[in-house]
Amino acid sequence: MKRIILAGSLAAVALLSCTPKASTAASPVLAVSTAEQIAQGKTIFENSCGRCHKLPDPAKHTPVQWVGIMNSMAPKAKLTDEQHQWVYDYVVSVKK
């Protein structure tokens, strides 16, 4: 029983740690990128991400999958918290 509780707790912590980072410049209310910022996110995605590898189709991943991808790749691309948010908002805005 203790193992089940521990496994559930660890899964919850892992899931919560994979959420997009909030920008320190943003207000405490949920930040929503503007259309201009999302356009900048697309440019950053194409230029920064495409510099090292073939770009994935944004519509092929769910928003939850993008959280993990972005949290893994944004530091490698040296994105600021704002850029991280803009790229995330761009990729999840692409419709299938």
N, CA, C and O atoms as CSV, one atom per row, in Angstrom:
chain,resi,resn,atom,element,x,y,z
A,1,MET,N,N,0.818,-1.188,0.000
A,1,MET,CA,C,0.000,0.000,0.000
A,1,MET,C,C,0.867,1.260,0.000
A,1,MET,O,O,0.577,2.228,-0.703
A,2,LYS,N,N,1.951,1.231,0.812
A,2,LYS,CA,C,2.836,2.384,0.879
A,2,LYS,C,C,3.469,2.654,-0.485
A,2,LYS,O,O,3.667,3.810,-0.861
A,3,ARG,N,N,3.787,1.590,-1.228
A,3,ARG,CA,C,4.397,1.754,-2.550
A,3,ARG,C,C,3.433,2.434,-3.517
A,3,ARG,O,O,3.851,3.255,-4.333
A,4,ILE,N,N,2.168,2.106,-3.433
A,4,ILE,CA,C,1.166,2.715,-4.318
A,4,ILE,C,C,1.042,4.201,-4.010
A,4,ILE,O,O,0.997,5.027,-4.922
A,5,ILE,N,N,0.986,4.537,-2.744
A,5,ILE,CA,C,0.888,5.948,-2.338
A,5,ILE,C,C,2.139,6.699,-2.764
A,5,ILE,O,O,2.047,7.811,-3.284
A,6,LEU,N,N,3.307,6.104,-2.549
A,6,LEU,CA,C,4.564,6.737,-2.933
A,6,LEU,C,C,4.633,6.923,-4.447
A,6,LEU,O,O,5.035,7.984,-4.924
A,7,ALA,N,N,4.245,5.901,-5.201
A,7,ALA,CA,C,4.270,6.000,-6.666
A,7,ALA,C,C,3.311,7.084,-7.150
A,7,ALA,O,O,3.646,7.843,-8.059
A,8,GLY,N,N,2.139,7.164,-6.559
A,8,GLY,CA,C,1.172,8.201,-6.932
A,8,GLY,C,C,1.685,9.590,-6.605
A,8,GLY,O,O,1.509,10.527,-7.384
A,9,SER,N,N,2.317,9.718,-5.458
A,9,SER,CA,C,2.877,11.015,-5.062
A,9,SER,C,C,3.998,11.434,-6.003
A,9,SER,O,O,4.066,12.592,-6.415
A,10,LEU,N,N,4.877,10.495,-6.344
A,10,LEU,CA,C,5.970,10.809,-7.259
A,10,LEU,C,C,5.444,11.182,-8.644
A,10,LEU,O,O,5.976,12.088,-9.286
A,11,ALA,N,N,4.413,10.494,-9.103
A,11,ALA,CA,C,3.826,10.817,-10.401
A,11,ALA,C,C,3.234,12.223,-10.388
A,11,ALA,O,O,3.380,12.966,-11.358
A,12,ALA,N,N,2.573,12.587,-9.304
A,12,ALA,CA,C,1.985,13.930,-9.202
A,12,ALA,C,C,3.064,14.999,-9.200
A,12,ALA,O,O,2.912,16.032,-9.852
A,13,VAL,N,N,4.145,14.766,-8.478
A,13,VAL,CA,C,5.250,15.730,-8.441
A,13,VAL,C,C,5.876,15.854,-9.824
A,13,VAL,O,O,6.166,16.962,-10.276
A,14,ALA,N,N,6.087,14.730,-10.499
A,14,ALA,CA,C,6.683,14.761,-11.835
A,14,ALA,C,C,5.792,15.525,-12.804
A,14,ALA,O,O,6.294,16.309,-13.610
A,15,LEU,N,N,4.506,15.316,-12.744
A,15,LEU,CA,C,3.579,16.007,-13.637
A,15,LEU,C,C,3.582,17.508,-13.365
A,15,LEU,O,O,3.599,18.303,-14.305
A,16,LEU,N,N,3.566,17.900,-12.117
A,16,LEU,CA,C,3.550,19.313,-11.766
A,16,LEU,C,C,4.862,20.006,-12.129
A,16,LEU,O,O,4.870,21.197,-12.441
A,17,SER,N,N,5.962,19.269,-12.090
A,17,SER,CA,C,7.251,19.882,-12.414
A,17,SER,C,C,7.419,20.092,-13.913
A,17,SER,O,O,8.366,20.757,-14.332
A,18,CYS,N,N,6.531,19.546,-14.725
A,18,CYS,CA,C,6.641,19.664,-16.177
A,18,CYS,C,C,5.743,20.748,-16.758
A,18,CYS,O,O,5.560,20.813,-17.974
A,19,THR,N,N,5.195,21.578,-15.927
A,19,THR,CA,C,4.362,22.662,-16.448
A,19,THR,C,C,5.241,23.784,-16.974
A,19,THR,O,O,6.367,23.949,-16.504
A,20,PRO,N,N,4.754,24.564,-17.942
A,20,PRO,CA,C,5.576,25.659,-18.469
A,20,PRO,C,C,5.945,26.638,-17.370
A,20,PRO,O,O,5.166,26.882,-16.449
A,21,LYS,N,N,7.125,27.188,-17.477
A,21,LYS,CA,C,7.576,28.173,-16.506
A,21,LYS,C,C,6.795,29.461,-16.688
A,21,LYS,O,O,6.522,29.884,-17.812
A,22,ALA,N,N,6.441,30.073,-15.583
A,22,ALA,CA,C,5.785,31.376,-15.657
A,22,ALA,C,C,6.861,32.439,-15.817
A,22,ALA,O,O,7.918,32.361,-15.191
A,23,SER,N,N,6.597,33.398,-16.630
A,23,SER,CA,C,7.548,34.487,-16.821
A,23,SER,C,C,7.587,35.350,-15.582
A,23,SER,O,O,6.551,35.654,-14.990
A,24,THR,N,N,8.791,35.745,-15.190
A,24,THR,CA,C,8.909,36.603,-14.017
A,24,THR,C,C,8.375,38.000,-14.312
A,24,THR,O,O,8.031,38.740,-13.389
A,25,ALA,N,N,8.302,38.370,-15.599
A,25,ALA,CA,C,7.801,39.690,-15.965
A,25,ALA,C,C,6.276,39.714,-16.021
A,25,ALA,O,O,5.672,40.785,-16.089
A,26,ALA,N,N,5.660,38.545,-15.994
A,26,ALA,CA,C,4.207,38.471,-16.119
A,26,ALA,C,C,3.539,38.795,-14.788
A,26,ALA,O,O,4.139,38.688,-13.718
A,27,SER,N,N,2.298,39.188,-14.893
A,27,SER,CA,C,1.524,39.435,-13.684
A,27,SER,C,C,1.198,38.100,-13.035
A,27,SER,O,O,1.353,37.062,-13.677
A,28,PRO,N,N,0.749,38.090,-11.777
A,28,PRO,CA,C,0.419,36.829,-11.128
A,28,PRO,C,C,-0.760,36.116,-11.779
A,28,PRO,O,O,-0.961,34.922,-11.557
A,29,VAL,N,N,-1.525,36.825,-12.565
A,29,VAL,CA,C,-2.646,36.220,-13.274
A,29,VAL,C,C,-2.079,35.444,-14.464
A,29,VAL,O,O,-1.017,35.787,-14.983
A,30,LEU,N,N,-2.790,34.397,-14.894
A,30,LEU,CA,C,-2.337,33.584,-16.011
A,30,LEU,C,C,-1.999,34.462,-17.208
A,30,LEU,O,O,-2.849,35.204,-17.700
A,31,ALA,N,N,-0.760,34.377,-17.674
A,31,ALA,CA,C,-0.302,35.189,-18.800
A,31,ALA,C,C,-0.800,34.570,-20.099
A,31,ALA,O,O,-0.715,33.358,-20.293
A,32,VAL,N,N,-1.311,35.397,-20.970
A,32,VAL,CA,C,-1.749,34.954,-22.280
A,32,VAL,C,C,-0.960,35.746,-23.303
A,32,VAL,O,O,-0.953,36.977,-23.284
A,33,SER,N,N,-0.292,35.025,-24.200
A,33,SER,CA,C,0.508,35.700,-25.216
A,33,SER,C,C,-0.403,36.373,-26.231
A,33,SER,O,O,-1.476,35.870,-26.565
A,34,THR,N,N,0.053,37.521,-26.711
A,34,THR,CA,C,-0.683,38.231,-27.756
A,34,THR,C,C,-0.406,37.565,-29.096
A,34,THR,O,O,0.477,36.713,-29.204
A,35,ALA,N,N,-1.160,37.954,-30.111
A,35,ALA,CA,C,-0.934,37.419,-31.454
A,35,ALA,C,C,0.483,37.740,-31.921
A,35,ALA,O,O,1.128,36.921,-32.576
A,36,GLU,N,N,0.960,38.922,-31.585
A,36,GLU,CA,C,2.328,39.313,-31.968
A,36,GLU,C,C,3.371,38.426,-31.277
A,36,GLU,O,O,4.353,38.019,-31.896
A,37,GLN,N,N,3.154,38.136,-30.012
A,37,GLN,CA,C,4.086,37.282,-29.277
A,37,GLN,C,C,4.063,35.854,-29.813
A,37,GLN,O,O,5.106,35.207,-29.901
A,38,ILE,N,N,2.884,35.363,-30.170
A,38,ILE,CA,C,2.782,34.025,-30.753
A,38,ILE,C,C,3.503,33.993,-32.103
A,38,ILE,O,O,4.156,33.002,-32.427
A,39,ALA,N,N,3.392,35.062,-32.892
A,39,ALA,CA,C,4.127,35.154,-34.159
A,39,ALA,C,C,5.634,35.139,-33.894
A,39,ALA,O,O,6.393,34.513,-34.635
A,40,GLN,N,N,6.061,35.826,-32.840
A,40,GLN,CA,C,7.479,35.788,-32.463
A,40,GLN,C,C,7.869,34.382,-32.026
A,40,GLN,O,O,8.978,33.927,-32.309
A,41,GLY,N,N,6.965,33.695,-31.338
A,41,GLY,CA,C,7.202,32.312,-30.937
A,41,GLY,C,C,7.416,31.413,-32.133
A,41,GLY,O,O,8.263,30.521,-32.096
A,42,LYS,N,N,6.654,31.638,-33.205
A,42,LYS,CA,C,6.825,30.856,-34.439
A,42,LYS,C,C,8.202,31.111,-35.038
A,42,LYS,O,O,8.877,30.176,-35.470
A,43,THR,N,N,8.615,32.361,-35.065
A,43,THR,CA,C,9.929,32.713,-35.606
A,43,THR,C,C,11.038,32.082,-34.769
A,43,THR,O,O,11.992,31.529,-35.316
A,44,ILE,N,N,10.917,32.163,-33.460
A,44,ILE,CA,C,11.911,31.562,-32.572
A,44,ILE,C,C,11.949,30.054,-32.782
A,44,ILE,O,O,13.026,29.464,-32.863
A,45,PHE,N,N,10.775,29.428,-32.870
A,45,PHE,CA,C,10.676,27.986,-33.101
A,45,PHE,C,C,11.409,27.610,-34.382
A,45,PHE,O,O,12.218,26.682,-34.390
A,46,GLU,N,N,11.130,28.326,-35.455
A,46,GLU,CA,C,11.745,28.004,-36.744
A,46,GLU,C,C,13.250,28.245,-36.740
A,46,GLU,O,O,14.010,27.435,-37.271
A,47,ASN,N,N,13.682,29.349,-36.145
A,47,ASN,CA,C,15.105,29.706,-36.180
A,47,ASN,C,C,15.929,28.989,-35.117
A,47,ASN,O,O,16.979,28.427,-35.428
A,48,SER,N,N,15.478,28.998,-33.886
A,48,SER,CA,C,16.263,28.392,-32.807
A,48,SER,C,C,16.189,26.874,-32.825
A,48,SER,O,O,17.214,26.200,-32.723
A,49,CYS,N,N,15.004,26.342,-32.951
A,49,CYS,CA,C,14.843,24.890,-32.915
A,49,CYS,C,C,15.348,24.258,-34.218
A,49,CYS,O,O,15.978,23.201,-34.210
A,50,GLY,N,N,15.056,24.934,-35.333
A,50,GLY,CA,C,15.462,24.419,-36.640
A,50,GLY,C,C,16.952,24.497,-36.883
A,50,GLY,O,O,17.456,23.901,-37.835
A,51,ARG,N,N,17.659,25.213,-36.050
A,51,ARG,CA,C,19.114,25.322,-36.185
A,51,ARG,C,C,19.791,23.979,-35.893
A,51,ARG,O,O,20.822,23.662,-36.486
A,52,CYS,N,N,19.216,23.196,-34.986
A,52,CYS,CA,C,19.863,21.958,-34.542
A,52,CYS,C,C,19.223,20.672,-35.087
A,52,CYS,O,O,19.886,19.640,-35.179
A,53,HIS,N,N,17.947,20.736,-35.444
A,53,HIS,CA,C,17.287,19.511,-35.905
A,53,HIS,C,C,16.072,19.854,-36.754
A,53,HIS,O,O,15.631,21.002,-36.813
A,54,LYS,N,N,15.545,18.822,-37.410
A,54,LYS,CA,C,14.328,18.986,-38.204
A,54,LYS,C,C,13.184,19.374,-37.269
A,54,LYS,O,O,13.029,18.809,-36.186
A,55,LEU,N,N,12.394,20.339,-37.706
A,55,LEU,CA,C,11.295,20.808,-36.864
A,55,LEU,C,C,10.164,19.791,-36.819
A,55,LEU,O,O,9.742,19.281,-37.857
A,56,PRO,N,N,9.671,19.495,-35.617
A,56,PRO,CA,C,8.507,18.618,-35.523
A,56,PRO,C,C,7.248,19.370,-35.932
A,56,PRO,O,O,7.183,20.594,-35.822
A,57,ASP,N,N,6.263,18.643,-36.396
A,57,ASP,CA,C,4.960,19.236,-36.709
A,57,ASP,C,C,4.280,19.562,-35.376
A,57,ASP,O,O,3.990,18.649,-34.603
A,58,PRO,N,N,4.021,20.839,-35.090
A,58,PRO,CA,C,3.414,21.185,-33.804
A,58,PRO,C,C,2.099,20.464,-33.532
A,58,PRO,O,O,1.784,20.173,-32.378
A,59,ALA,N,N,1.331,20.174,-34.573
A,59,ALA,CA,C,0.028,19.542,-34.389
A,59,ALA,C,C,0.141,18.059,-34.027
A,59,ALA,O,O,-0.858,17.438,-33.665
A,60,LYS,N,N,1.329,17.492,-34.120
A,60,LYS,CA,C,1.513,16.060,-33.829
A,60,LYS,C,C,1.647,15.775,-32.336
A,60,LYS,O,O,1.691,14.614,-31.928
A,61,HIS,N,N,1.713,16.816,-31.526
A,61,HIS,CA,C,1.857,16.635,-30.079
A,61,HIS,C,C,0.740,17.378,-29.349
A,61,HIS,O,O,0.252,18.411,-29.809
A,62,THR,N,N,0.352,16.834,-28.214
A,62,THR,CA,C,-0.664,17.474,-27.379
A,62,THR,C,C,-0.001,18.587,-26.557
A,62,THR,O,O,1.223,18.616,-26.429
A,63,PRO,N,N,-0.800,19.497,-26.004
A,63,PRO,CA,C,-0.214,20.517,-25.125
A,63,PRO,C,C,0.590,19.922,-23.971
A,63,PRO,O,O,1.625,20.471,-23.594
A,64,VAL,N,N,0.131,18.817,-23.413
A,64,VAL,CA,C,0.864,18.177,-22.314
A,64,VAL,C,C,2.208,17.650,-22.806
A,64,VAL,O,O,3.216,17.789,-22.112
A,65,GLN,N,N,2.237,17.049,-23.993
A,65,GLN,CA,C,3.499,16.577,-24.550
A,65,GLN,C,C,4.448,17.744,-24.807
A,65,GLN,O,O,5.654,17.638,-24.584
A,66,TRP,N,N,3.890,18.858,-25.279
A,66,TRP,CA,C,4.731,20.027,-25.547
A,66,TRP,C,C,5.359,20.579,-24.270
A,66,TRP,O,O,6.455,21.138,-24.317
A,67,VAL,N,N,4.683,20.433,-23.132
A,67,VAL,CA,C,5.262,20.897,-21.866
A,67,VAL,C,C,6.594,20.193,-21.638
A,67,VAL,O,O,7.605,20.839,-21.362
A,68,GLY,N,N,6.592,18.870,-21.754
A,68,GLY,CA,C,7.819,18.105,-21.554
A,68,GLY,C,C,8.881,18.427,-22.587
A,68,GLY,O,O,10.056,18.577,-22.252
A,69,ILE,N,N,8.469,18.535,-23.849
A,69,ILE,CA,C,9.414,18.854,-24.923
A,69,ILE,C,C,10.036,20.221,-24.678
A,69,ILE,O,O,11.254,20.381,-24.756
A,70,MET,N,N,9.197,21.200,-24.384
A,70,MET,CA,C,9.694,22.559,-24.173
A,70,MET,C,C,10.597,22.647,-22.947
A,70,MET,O,O,11.635,23.307,-22.991
A,71,ASN,N,N,10.215,21.991,-21.861
A,71,ASN,CA,C,11.040,22.042,-20.657
A,71,ASN,C,C,12.392,21.374,-20.880
A,71,ASN,O,O,13.376,21.731,-20.232
A,72,SER,N,N,12.444,20.412,-21.787
A,72,SER,CA,C,13.701,19.754,-22.119
A,72,SER,C,C,14.552,20.581,-23.082
A,72,SER,O,O,15.767,20.684,-22.911
A,73,MET,N,N,13.914,21.166,-24.090
A,73,MET,CA,C,14.660,21.806,-25.171
A,73,MET,C,C,14.937,23.293,-24.968
A,73,MET,O,O,15.948,23.790,-25.465
A,74,ALA,N,N,14.087,24.012,-24.264
A,74,ALA,CA,C,14.268,25.467,-24.095
A,74,ALA,C,C,15.625,25.827,-23.483
A,74,ALA,O,O,16.256,26.777,-23.945
A,75,PRO,N,N,16.095,25.105,-22.462
A,75,PRO,CA,C,17.424,25.451,-21.932
A,75,PRO,C,C,18.534,25.236,-22.962
A,75,PRO,O,O,19.487,26.012,-23.015
A,76,LYS,N,N,18.415,24.187,-23.777
A,76,LYS,CA,C,19.425,23.916,-24.804
A,76,LYS,C,C,19.447,25.024,-25.845
A,76,LYS,O,O,20.504,25.371,-26.372
A,77,ALA,N,N,18.265,25.582,-26.139
A,77,ALA,CA,C,18.160,26.667,-27.119
A,77,ALA,C,C,18.433,28.021,-26.470
A,77,ALA,O,O,18.422,29.051,-27.144
A,78,LYS,N,N,18.678,28.016,-25.164
A,78,LYS,CA,C,18.956,29.242,-24.405
A,78,LYS,C,C,17.828,30.272,-24.535
A,78,LYS,O,O,18.069,31.464,-24.723
A,79,LEU,N,N,16.580,29.771,-24.429
A,79,LEU,CA,C,15.421,30.656,-24.495
A,79,LEU,C,C,15.190,31.309,-23.140
A,79,LEU,O,O,15.380,30.686,-22.095
A,80,THR,N,N,14.782,32.558,-23.170
A,80,THR,CA,C,14.364,33.227,-21.940
A,80,THR,C,C,13.012,32.645,-21.528
A,80,THR,O,O,12.386,31.915,-22.296
A,81,ASP,N,N,12.573,32.964,-20.335
A,81,ASP,CA,C,11.254,32.500,-19.891
A,81,ASP,C,C,10.155,33.016,-20.823
A,81,ASP,O,O,9.213,32.291,-21.143
A,82,GLU,N,N,10.282,34.274,-21.254
A,82,GLU,CA,C,9.279,34.836,-22.175
A,82,GLU,C,C,9.285,34.090,-23.502
A,82,GLU,O,O,8.226,33.716,-24.008
A,83,GLN,N,N,10.462,33.871,-24.069
A,83,GLN,CA,C,10.562,33.157,-25.342
A,83,GLN,C,C,10.017,31.741,-25.212
A,83,GLN,O,O,9.326,31.246,-26.103
A,84,HIS,N,N,10.332,31.099,-24.099
A,84,HIS,CA,C,9.808,29.754,-23.818
A,84,HIS,C,C,8.283,29.779,-23.887
A,84,HIS,O,O,7.677,28.923,-24.532
A,85,GLN,N,N,7.665,30.750,-23.228
A,85,GLN,CA,C,6.207,30.863,-23.217
A,85,GLN,C,C,5.662,31.120,-24.615
A,85,GLN,O,O,4.669,30.511,-25.014
A,86,TRP,N,N,6.302,32.018,-25.364
A,86,TRP,CA,C,5.824,32.352,-26.708
A,86,TRP,C,C,5.899,31.155,-27.639
A,86,TRP,O,O,4.971,30.903,-28.408
A,87,VAL,N,N,7.002,30.414,-27.574
A,87,VAL,CA,C,7.132,29.223,-28.431
A,87,VAL,C,C,6.089,28.195,-28.031
A,87,VAL,O,O,5.436,27.603,-28.890
A,88,TYR,N,N,5.928,27.978,-26.730
A,88,TYR,CA,C,4.906,27.038,-26.269
A,88,TYR,C,C,3.519,27.459,-26.766
A,88,TYR,O,O,2.766,26.642,-27.295
A,89,ASP,N,N,3.196,28.736,-26.589
A,89,ASP,CA,C,1.888,29.217,-27.026
A,89,ASP,C,C,1.716,29.059,-28.535
A,89,ASP,O,O,0.618,28.767,-29.008
A,90,TYR,N,N,2.801,29.253,-29.296
A,90,TYR,CA,C,2.716,29.050,-30.751
A,90,TYR,C,C,2.429,27.589,-31.068
A,90,TYR,O,O,1.483,27.294,-31.799
A,91,VAL,N,N,3.239,26.655,-30.525
A,91,VAL,CA,C,3.080,25.255,-30.927
A,91,VAL,C,C,1.728,24.691,-30.526
A,91,VAL,O,O,1.171,23.863,-31.246
A,92,VAL,N,N,1.182,25.128,-29.377
A,92,VAL,CA,C,-0.136,24.610,-28.992
A,92,VAL,C,C,-1.275,25.301,-29.730
A,92,VAL,O,O,-2.415,24.837,-29.695
A,93,SER,N,N,-0.962,26.422,-30.405
A,93,SER,CA,C,-2.006,27.114,-31.167
A,93,SER,C,C,-2.206,26.517,-32.557
A,93,SER,O,O,-3.214,26.783,-33.211
A,94,VAL,N,N,-1.242,25.709,-33.009
A,94,VAL,CA,C,-1.332,25.103,-34.340
A,94,VAL,C,C,-2.377,24.003,-34.291
A,94,VAL,O,O,-2.294,23.090,-33.470
A,95,LYS,N,N,-3.352,24.095,-35.169
A,95,LYS,CA,C,-4.452,23.131,-35.185
A,95,LYS,C,C,-4.137,21.983,-36.126
A,95,LYS,O,O,-3.426,22.133,-37.119
A,96,LYS,N,N,-4.688,20.838,-35.779
A,96,LYS,CA,C,-4.503,19.635,-36.604
A,96,LYS,C,C,-5.284,19.722,-37.885
A,96,LYS,O,O,-5.243,18.798,-38.697
